[in-house]
Amino acid sequence: MTKKSNLILLLFSVILITACKSNNDKKANIADSQEVKKVYEPNWESIKKHYKDPEWFNKQKFGIFIHWGAYSVPAYGSEWYPRNMYMDSAQFTAELKLQRTGPSDVNKHHVKNWGDLKEFGYKDFIPMFKGENFNAAEWIDLFKKAGAKYVVPVADHHDGFAMYKSNTTRWNAVEMGPKRDILGELMKEGRSKGLIMGASSHYAFNWSFFNKKDHFDTTDPEYADLYSKKGKDLNEPVSEEFKELWWARTKDLIDNYQPDILWFDFMLDTPEWREYRPKLAAYYYNKGIEWGKEVVLQDKNFYEQAFPEGTVIYDLERGKLPGIRKLPWQTDTSIGKNSWSHVTNWKSRTANSLIDDLIDIVSKNGNLLLNVGPKADGTIPEDQKQILLEMGAWLDINGEAIYDTKYWKTFGEGPTEVGTGHHSEGGNKDFTGQDMRFTQKDGNLYAILLGWPENGKVVIKSIDKNEAVKSISMLGSDETLKWSQEEDGLHVTLPSKKPCDFAFSLKIQQE
């Protein structure tokens, strides 16, 4: 071999060694980077050490929830139609502590209108779920007009049908039904319009959601990947196989849609799922770091303290808190009094009552997540649209007293008390002209009147004579207000004309 050949071989060896070293360095850097991203370990000690509630969530105040799926096709009873259609006899439902004395009304309705449950089961509604009029842009535009700042579509309900392109189940909206990525379209449209986009998972209850009897199609092995592989024993514990499926499905949702908010329904907060909760929190929070954004995990703590205080955003279903909670929290409720999904006998709440709820919740440091129930064809019913637009018109005037505000020294005044805890809203009375709630921002205090006093005057007892007050005005009104500080509080004469249809916000500028 010539000297020239030796020199070429030597140079080639140096280049090869350098390239290998560079490649190894890159791999090491990537490994180091990935290690940095894994701040959270799957245990509560690690999560408590690193977690802090994202400040951005508490500033938004108002979001939209969406219950839409194959259960919207029968449009009867509620989104629990797929469970109740298989309830044909007296039964004690152990996991929900409910006693059923006979066939459910939904079961009778189904047999009468759709036939035998062995021949026509829930699976047979899925091809009928077309969503032919679904338009993500129209939905998002409506939610923006309503004043919502974030949107949380249901990704997986108890029924097991995924409203997105799933890599873990054939029962999804891309392969069946609408044959569109519903969640993906909403995510893309919402983010393009400046909304924060989340997703909810109710899938943990799928294990025991469907009743299993030989004369139902739910025992057919061909459909076990929809109805779950649980047997006919009502008390059969959740299998490890199902838990792993839930975990794979949850990771699929997180990885492919990068939700800013991930909301979980009950059953995840039962003892059987304890090992998965810190695993979920660590995985999702680490993903948020990887994506370069703070993410919000929400849970109800319905059965037990599933997530320790200060590790997730606490959520209450159809209920509120009695006073201020210094940690952020949320109420989720529906425009519908009797259902979350569209039903033919849907009964809407009033915009007035929902605005009052929003104000009460915000004064206590919470957010409101308000649900809509679209029809099976993808249209949002006119009465629900109207309520959302009325709320948006109110927020156009009074949003200053809601968005990006903080709680004050007291949440409010007035005689009307609210029920507290999950599912307590049904017993609440309407607020009156004597009820008010407080928020504050940028040196201003907002006293929001939940009704118009009959005499057109109000006394704010929480502001005593010695507190500095510079000026008082009412949002949406140009009138100069008369006011004085007396021994019993701040006296204000309201404008001669109401500036809006519902609650009324006094802006109190303090020196």
VENFEN-V60806 format. One record per pair of residues at least 24 apart in sequence whose ideal C-beta (glycine too) atoms are under 10 Angstrom apart, sorted by the first residue. I is the first residue (numbers start at 1). J is the second residue. Records with the same first field share a line. If there is no record, write none. Layout:
# VENFEN-V60806
I=J / J
This chain:
# VENFEN-V60806
33=290
34=286 / 290
36=289 / 290
37=286 / 287 / 288 / 289 / 290 / 291
38=282 / 283 / 285 / 286 / 289 / 290
39=282 / 285 / 286 / 288 / 289
40=278 / 281 / 282 / 283 / 284 / 285 / 286 / 287 / 288 / 289
41=278 / 279 / 282 / 286
42=275 / 276 / 277 / 278 / 279 / 280 / 281 / 282 / 283 / 286
43=278 / 279 / 281 / 282
44=277 / 278 / 281 / 282 / 307 / 308 / 311
45=278
46=278 / 281 / 282 / 285
47=277 / 278 / 281 / 282 / 285 / 297 / 307 / 308 / 310 / 311 / 312
48=308 / 309 / 310 / 311
50=282 / 285 / 286 / 289 / 311
51=281 / 282 / 285 / 297 / 307 / 308 / 310 / 311 / 312
52=294 / 310
53=294 / 296 / 310 / 311 / 312 / 313 / 314 / 327 / 328 / 329
54=260 / 261 / 288 / 293 / 294 / 295 / 296 / 297 / 313 / 328
55=294 / 328
56=149 / 150 / 196 / 260 / 293 / 294 / 296 / 404
57=149 / 150 / 196 / 198 / 260 / 261 / 294 / 295 / 296 / 298 / 313 / 328 / 330 / 367
58=296 / 313 / 327 / 328 / 329 / 330 / 362 / 365 / 366 / 367 / 404 / 405 / 406 / 407
59=149 / 328 / 367 / 403 / 404 / 405 / 406
60=148 / 149 / 150 / 195 / 196 / 261 / 296 / 367 / 368 / 402 / 403 / 404
61=147 / 148 / 149 / 150 / 330 / 358 / 359 / 361 / 362 / 366 / 367 / 368 / 395 / 399 / 402 / 403 / 404 / 405 / 439
62=143 / 146 / 147 / 148 / 149 / 150 / 358 / 361 / 362 / 367 / 368 / 369 / 370 / 391 / 392 / 395 / 399 / 402 / 403
63=143 / 148 / 149 / 150 / 151 / 152 / 195 / 196 / 198 / 261 / 263 / 330 / 332 / 367 / 368 / 369 / 370 / 371
64=139 / 140 / 142 / 143 / 144 / 146 / 147 / 148 / 149 / 150 / 151 / 152 / 153 / 190 / 195 / 335 / 368 / 369 / 370 / 371 / 372 / 388
65=148 / 150 / 151 / 152 / 153 / 154 / 198 / 200 / 263 / 332 / 333 / 334 / 335 / 340 / 368 / 369 / 370 / 371 / 372 / 373
66=139 / 143 / 151 / 152 / 153 / 154 / 155 / 163 / 182 / 183 / 186 / 200 / 340 / 341 / 371 / 372 / 373 / 374 / 380
67=153 / 154 / 157 / 200 / 202 / 334 / 336 / 339 / 340 / 341 / 342 / 371 / 372 / 373 / 374
68=129 / 131 / 134 / 139 / 153 / 154 / 157 / 163 / 173 / 178 / 182 / 186 / 340 / 341 / 342 / 372 / 373 / 374 / 375 / 376 / 378 / 380
69=125 / 126 / 129 / 131 / 154 / 155 / 156 / 157 / 158 / 159 / 160 / 161 / 162 / 163 / 173 / 177 / 182 / 341 / 374 / 376
70=122 / 123 / 124 / 125 / 126 / 127 / 128 / 129 / 131 / 157 / 159 / 160 / 161 / 163 / 171 / 173 / 176 / 177 / 178 / 341 / 376
71=122 / 125 / 129 / 157 / 158 / 159 / 161 / 339 / 340 / 341 / 342 / 343 / 373 / 376
72=125 / 128 / 129 / 131 / 341 / 342 / 343 / 373 / 374 / 375 / 376 / 377 / 378
73=122 / 124 / 125 / 126 / 127 / 128 / 129 / 130 / 177 / 341 / 342 / 375 / 376 / 377
74=106 / 109 / 110 / 113 / 114 / 122 / 125 / 128 / 341 / 343 / 344 / 376
75=339 / 341 / 342 / 343 / 344 / 345 / 346 / 373 / 375 / 376
76=105 / 106 / 109 / 110 / 113 / 339 / 341 / 343 / 344 / 345
77=104 / 105 / 106 / 107 / 109 / 110 / 338 / 339 / 341 / 343 / 344 / 345
78=106 / 334 / 336 / 338 / 339 / 340 / 341 / 342 / 343 / 346 / 373
79=154 / 157 / 158 / 159 / 202 / 334 / 339 / 340 / 341 / 342 / 343 / 371 / 373
80=104 / 106 / 157 / 158 / 159 / 209 / 339 / 340 / 341
81=106 / 109 / 110 / 122 / 125 / 159 / 339 / 341 / 343
82=106 / 110 / 121 / 122 / 123 / 125 / 157 / 158 / 159 / 160 / 161 / 209 / 210 / 218 / 226 / 227
83=122 / 158 / 159 / 205 / 208 / 209 / 210 / 211
84=109 / 110 / 211
85=109 / 110 / 111 / 114 / 117 / 120 / 121 / 122 / 125 / 210 / 211 / 216 / 218
86=110 / 117 / 121 / 122 / 209 / 210 / 211 / 212 / 213 / 215 / 216 / 217 / 218 / 227
87=211
88=117 / 211 / 213 / 215 / 216
89=211 / 213
91=211 / 234
92=234 / 235
93=208 / 211 / 234
94=208 / 234 / 235
95=205 / 207 / 208 / 209 / 234 / 235 / 238 / 266 / 267 / 270 / 272 / 303
96=205 / 208 / 266 / 267
104=211
107=211
116=215 / 216 / 217
117=211 / 213 / 215 / 216 / 217 / 218
118=213 / 214 / 215 / 216 / 217 / 218 / 219 / 220
119=217
120=217
121=210 / 216 / 217 / 218 / 220 / 223 / 226 / 227
122=159 / 160 / 161 / 209 / 210 / 216 / 217 / 218 / 223 / 226 / 227
123=159 / 160 / 161 / 171 / 176 / 217 / 218 / 220 / 222 / 223 / 226 / 227
124=217
125=159 / 161 / 177 / 376
126=159 / 161 / 171 / 172 / 173 / 176 / 177 / 178 / 226
127=176 / 177
128=177 / 376
129=161 / 173 / 176 / 177 / 178 / 376 / 377 / 378
130=177 / 178 / 179 / 180 / 376 / 377 / 378
131=163 / 173 / 177 / 178 / 179 / 180 / 182 / 374 / 375 / 376 / 377 / 378 / 379
132=178 / 376 / 377 / 378 / 379
133=374 / 375 / 376 / 377 / 378 / 379 / 380
134=173 / 178 / 180 / 182 / 185 / 186 / 374 / 375 / 376 / 377 / 378 / 379 / 380
135=185 / 189 / 378 / 379 / 380
136=180 / 181 / 182 / 183 / 184 / 185 / 186 / 187 / 188 / 189 / 190 / 192 / 378
137=185 / 186 / 188 / 189 / 190 / 192 / 193
138=189 / 378 / 379 / 380
139=185 / 186 / 189 / 190 / 372 / 374 / 378 / 379 / 380
140=185 / 186 / 188 / 189 / 190 / 191 / 192 / 193 / 194 / 195 / 197
141=189 / 193
142=372 / 380 / 384 / 385 / 388 / 389 / 392
143=186 / 190 / 193 / 195 / 370 / 372 / 380 / 388 / 392
144=190 / 193 / 194 / 195 / 392
145=385 / 388 / 389 / 391 / 392 / 393 / 395 / 396
146=370 / 372 / 385 / 387 / 388 / 389 / 390 / 391 / 392 / 393 / 394 / 395
147=358 / 388 / 389 / 391 / 392 / 393 / 394 / 395 / 396 / 398 / 399 / 402 / 403
148=190 / 195 / 196 / 368 / 369 / 370 / 388 / 391 / 392 / 395
149=194 / 195 / 196 / 367 / 403 / 404
150=190 / 195 / 196 / 197 / 198 / 260 / 261 / 296 / 367 / 369
151=186 / 187 / 189 / 190 / 191 / 193 / 195 / 196 / 197 / 198 / 199 / 260 / 261 / 369 / 372
152=186 / 196 / 197 / 198 / 199 / 200 / 259 / 260 / 261 / 262 / 263 / 296 / 298 / 330 / 332 / 369 / 371
153=182 / 183 / 185 / 186 / 187 / 190 / 197 / 198 / 199 / 200 / 259
154=182 / 183 / 199 / 200 / 201 / 202 / 263 / 265 / 340 / 341 / 371
155=182 / 183 / 198 / 199 / 200 / 201 / 202 / 203 / 249 / 250 / 253 / 257 / 259 / 262 / 263
156=183 / 199 / 200 / 201 / 202 / 203 / 204 / 206 / 246 / 249 / 250 / 253 / 265
157=200 / 201 / 202 / 203 / 205 / 206 / 209 / 265 / 340 / 341
158=202 / 203 / 204 / 205 / 206 / 207 / 208 / 209 / 210 / 265 / 266 / 267
159=202 / 203 / 205 / 206 / 209 / 210 / 226 / 227
160=202 / 203 / 205 / 206 / 207 / 209 / 210 / 223 / 225 / 226 / 227 / 228 / 249
161=203 / 206 / 226
162=201 / 203 / 249 / 252 / 253
163=199
164=199 / 252 / 253 / 256 / 257
165=252 / 256 / 257
166=248 / 249 / 252 / 253 / 256
167=248 / 249 / 251 / 252 / 253 / 255 / 256
168=225 / 245 / 246 / 247 / 248 / 249 / 250 / 251 / 252 / 253
169=203 / 225 / 226 / 245 / 248 / 249 / 252
170=225 / 226
171=223 / 225 / 226 / 227
177=376
178=376 / 377 / 378
180=378
181=256 / 257
182=378
183=253 / 256 / 257 / 259
184=256 / 257
186=257
187=256 / 257 / 258 / 259 / 260
188=257
190=260
191=258 / 260
195=260
196=259 / 260 / 261 / 293 / 296
197=257 / 258 / 259 / 260 / 261
198=257 / 259 / 260 / 261 / 262 / 263 / 295 / 296 / 298 / 369
199=253 / 254 / 257 / 258 / 259 / 260 / 261 / 262 / 263
200=253 / 259 / 261 / 262 / 263 / 264 / 265 / 298 / 332 / 369
201=246 / 249 / 250 / 253 / 254 / 259 / 262 / 263 / 264 / 265 / 268 / 280
202=263 / 264 / 265 / 266 / 267 / 268
203=228 / 242 / 245 / 246 / 249 / 250 / 253 / 264 / 265 / 267 / 268
204=238 / 242 / 243 / 246 / 250 / 264 / 265 / 266 / 267 / 268 / 269 / 270 / 272 / 273 / 276
205=238 / 265 / 266 / 267 / 268 / 270
206=230 / 242 / 245 / 246 / 249 / 267
207=236 / 237 / 238 / 239 / 242 / 243 / 245 / 246 / 267 / 272
208=233 / 234 / 235 / 236 / 237 / 238 / 242 / 267
209=267
212=236
237=271 / 272
238=267 / 270 / 272 / 273
239=272
242=272
243=272 / 273 / 275 / 276
244=276
246=273 / 276 / 280
247=276 / 279 / 280 / 283
250=276 / 279 / 280 / 283 / 284
251=280 / 283 / 284 / 287
254=280 / 283 / 284 / 287 / 288 / 291 / 295
255=283 / 287
258=287 / 288 / 290 / 291 / 293 / 295
259=284 / 287 / 288 / 295 / 296 / 297
260=288 / 291 / 293 / 294 / 295 / 296
261=295 / 296 / 297 / 298 / 313 / 330 / 369
262=287 / 288 / 295 / 296 / 297 / 298 / 299 / 312
263=296 / 297 / 298 / 299 / 300 / 312 / 313 / 315 / 330 / 332 / 369
264=297 / 298 / 299 / 300 / 306 / 307 / 312 / 315
265=298 / 299 / 300 / 302 / 315 / 317 / 332
266=299 / 300 / 301 / 302 / 303 / 306 / 317 / 422
267=300 / 302 / 303 / 306
268=299 / 300 / 302 / 303 / 306 / 307
269=299 / 300 / 301 / 302 / 303 / 304 / 305 / 306 / 307
270=302 / 303 / 304 / 306
271=303 / 304 / 306
273=303 / 306
274=304 / 306
277=306 / 307 / 308 / 311 / 312
278=307 / 308 / 311
280=307 / 312
281=307 / 308 / 311 / 312
284=312
285=311 / 312
296=328 / 330 / 367
298=329 / 330 / 332 / 367 / 369
300=330 / 332 / 422
301=422
302=422 / 423
313=366 / 367
314=366
315=366 / 367 / 369 / 422
316=361 / 366 / 420 / 421 / 422 / 423 / 424 / 425
317=369 / 421 / 422 / 423 / 424 / 425
318=371 / 419 / 421 / 422 / 423 / 424 / 425 / 426
319=418 / 419 / 420 / 421 / 422 / 423 / 424 / 425 / 426 / 428
320=357 / 360 / 361 / 364 / 366 / 368 / 418 / 419 / 420 / 421 / 424 / 425 / 428
321=360 / 361 / 364 / 365 / 366 / 411 / 418 / 420 / 421
322=364 / 411 / 417 / 418 / 419 / 420 / 421
323=363 / 364 / 365 / 407 / 410 / 411 / 412 / 420
324=363 / 364 / 365 / 366 / 407 / 408 / 409 / 410 / 411 / 412 / 438
325=364 / 365 / 366 / 407 / 411
326=364 / 365 / 407
327=365 / 366
328=365 / 366 / 367
329=361 / 364 / 365 / 366 / 367
330=361 / 366 / 367 / 368 / 369
331=357 / 358 / 360 / 361 / 364 / 366 / 367 / 368 / 369 / 370 / 422 / 425
332=367 / 368 / 369 / 370 / 371
333=357 / 361 / 368 / 369 / 370 / 371 / 423 / 425
334=369 / 370 / 371 / 372 / 373 / 384 / 425
335=370 / 371 / 372 / 373 / 380 / 381 / 383 / 384 / 387 / 388 / 391
336=371 / 372 / 373 / 381 / 383 / 384
337=425 / 426
339=371 / 373
340=371 / 372 / 373
341=371 / 372 / 373 / 374 / 375 / 376
342=372 / 373 / 374 / 375 / 376 / 377 / 379 / 380 / 381 / 384
343=373 / 375
344=375
346=373 / 375 / 381 / 383 / 384
347=383
348=373 / 381 / 383 / 384 / 386 / 387
349=387 / 425
350=387 / 390 / 430 / 502
351=386 / 387 / 388 / 389 / 390 / 391 / 392 / 393 / 394 / 501 / 502
352=387 / 390 / 391 / 394 / 430 / 431 / 450 / 451 / 501 / 502 / 503
353=387 / 425 / 428 / 430 / 431 / 502
354=387 / 388 / 390 / 391 / 394 / 502
355=387 / 390 / 391 / 394 / 395 / 398 / 402 / 448 / 450 / 500 / 501 / 502 / 503
356=416 / 418 / 428 / 430 / 431 / 435 / 437 / 448 / 450 / 451 / 502 / 503
357=418 / 425 / 428 / 431
358=391 / 394 / 395 / 398 / 402 / 437 / 448 / 503
359=394 / 398 / 401 / 402 / 411 / 412 / 431 / 435 / 436 / 437 / 438 / 439 / 446 / 448 / 449 / 450 / 502 / 503 / 505
360=411 / 412 / 416 / 418 / 428 / 431 / 435 / 437 / 448 / 450 / 503
361=411 / 418 / 437
362=401 / 402 / 403 / 405 / 406 / 407 / 411 / 437 / 438 / 439 / 446 / 448
363=401 / 402 / 405 / 407 / 408 / 410 / 411 / 412 / 436 / 437 / 438 / 439 / 440 / 446 / 448
364=407 / 411 / 412 / 418 / 437 / 439
365=405 / 406 / 407 / 411 / 439
366=407
368=402
390=500 / 501 / 502
391=502
393=500 / 501 / 502
394=476 / 500 / 501 / 502 / 503 / 504 / 505
395=500
396=476 / 500
397=474 / 475 / 476 / 477 / 499 / 500 / 501 / 502 / 504 / 505
398=446 / 448 / 474 / 475 / 476 / 499 / 500 / 502 / 503 / 504 / 505 / 507
399=475 / 505
400=439 / 441 / 442 / 444 / 446 / 475 / 476 / 505 / 507
401=437 / 438 / 439 / 440 / 441 / 444 / 445 / 446 / 447 / 448 / 475 / 503 / 504 / 505 / 506 / 507
402=439 / 441 / 446 / 448 / 505
403=439 / 441
404=439 / 441 / 442
405=438 / 439 / 440 / 441 / 442 / 444 / 445 / 446
406=439 / 440 / 441
407=437 / 438 / 439 / 440
408=437 / 438 / 439 / 440 / 445 / 446 / 447 / 462
409=438 / 440 / 445 / 462
410=437 / 438 / 461 / 462
411=436 / 437 / 438 / 439 / 462
412=436 / 437 / 438 / 439 / 447 / 448 / 450 / 462
413=437 / 438 / 447 / 458 / 459 / 460 / 461 / 462 / 489
414=449 / 450 / 451 / 461
416=450 / 451
431=503
433=458 / 504
434=458 / 459
435=503
436=460 / 461 / 462 / 503 / 504 / 505 / 506
437=503 / 505
438=462 / 463 / 506 / 508
439=505
440=508 / 510
441=507
442=509
443=470 / 508 / 509 / 510 / 511
444=470 / 471 / 473 / 507 / 508 / 509 / 510
445=469 / 472 / 490 / 506 / 507 / 508 / 509 / 510
446=475 / 505 / 506 / 507 / 508
447=472 / 474 / 490 / 492 / 504 / 505 / 506 / 507 / 508
448=475 / 503 / 504 / 505 / 506 / 507
449=474 / 492 / 494 / 502 / 503 / 504 / 505 / 506
450=502 / 503 / 504
451=502 / 503 / 504
452=494 / 498 / 502 / 503 / 504
453=492 / 494 / 504
455=493 / 494
456=492 / 493 / 494 / 495 / 496 / 498
457=482 / 483 / 491 / 492 / 493 / 494
458=483 / 489 / 490 / 491 / 492 / 493 / 494 / 504 / 506
459=486 / 488 / 489 / 490 / 491 / 492
460=485 / 488 / 489 / 490 / 491 / 492 / 506 / 508
461=488 / 489 / 490
462=489 / 490
463=489 / 490 / 491 / 492 / 508 / 510
464=488 / 489 / 490
465=489 / 490
467=508 / 510 / 511
468=509 / 510 / 511
469=508 / 509 / 510 / 511
470=508 / 509 / 510 / 511
471=507 / 508 / 509 / 510 / 511
472=506 / 507 / 508 / 509
473=505 / 506 / 507 / 508 / 509
474=498 / 499 / 500 / 504 / 505 / 506 / 507
475=499 / 500 / 504 / 505 / 506 / 507
476=500 / 504 / 505
477=504 / 505 / 506
481=506 / 507
483=508
